[in-house]
Amino acid sequence: MSTNFRHISNPSAFGRVAVLFGGKSAEREISLLTGKAVLAALLARGVDAHAVDPRDDDFIRRLQEGKFDRVWIALHGCGGEDGTVQGLLEMLGLPYTGSGVLGSALGMDKLRTKQLLTGAGIPTPAWRAIESEAGCAAVAAELGCPLIVKPALEGSSIGMSKVEQAAELPAAWRKARESGPVVFAEQWINGPEYTAAILHDQVLPLIRITAAGTFYDYQAKYFSDETRYICPCGLSADQEKQLADLAFRTFSVTGASGWGRVDFMIDESTGQPYVLEINTVPGMTSHSLVPMAAVQAGIDFGGLVWRILETSFVDRNAGADVAAEANDAA
């Protein structure tokens, strides 16, 4: 993945910008926080930016009649970062930030992301789809415990549970099933968690995450003051480069572009890093990771928002390139 991103110095070059935030997903609360912060940062830098909430019945008409030149996507979850709004914007002829339809759809689908990573030889924890409650026992027997159970089509750790014993798996499956029909169990990795933010074609300084609870859940991500974010992350230069390269390769293979985040665990007994997932529209709140990494790279919040808006100038005809990269990696 290598893209020539256009660098803008004059806010008027962006034209009239719609900031899409809010929406109807389970992550609406976080999208509102992200969108308000992004909108304020753009306005402070002289960009002609305007809020648009896709939850409003007339939002498509607003996009059509608003004489917008481009869109800053600050939506999280289904309907916002799963390729659907990206496809709509392409039909409307509106350039937008971040990944295109393919990269967005793959990034949102955790199960298909893992299938693709496995095919490309990128390490990810062992997993099995759970198609019914009756299938829980077989999955537990095959993978062993502990496990983490996830809905495939949700973000922000919504619907996730750690399972210590096989008898707990059916309840965890039912909880995840409330967030969508596709559920899978993943082998639990004991070890530290890291995240790598990507901006343009640069991997920003890695962050180590230490959550106070069982795992880095919704509360820990967005509201807890007990979660610790360590940056510089404490790895050696060689180890950090290894993870950065793995993040960049993951970004390429899944068709992501522009900006985003790749999350890892490192097995404490073997030192093996495992890719957990990719996020193509990460949060931009006071507790969010990409702004923290950007600061370590010398980029303040306003500069980060500006550079993400620059990704809206990229042509989005990368399907063949992505397929070729995936085949090469495999």
Secondary structure, DSSP 8 states (H G I E B T S, - for coil): ----------GGGG-EEEEE---SSTTHHHHHHHHHHHHHHHHHTT-EEEEE-TTSTTHHHHHHHTT-SEEEE---STTTSSSHHHHHHHHHT--BSS--HHHHHHHH-HHHHHHHHHHTT-----EEE--SGGGHHHHHHHH-SSEEEEETT--TTTT-EEESSGGGHHHHHHHHHTT-S-EEEEE---S-EEEEEEETTEE---EEEE-SSSSS-HHHHHT-SS-EEESS-S--HHHHHHHHHHHHHHHHHTT--SEEEEEEEE-TTT--EEEEEEESS---STT-HHHHHHHHTT--HHHHHHHHHHGGGS----HHHHHHHHHHH-
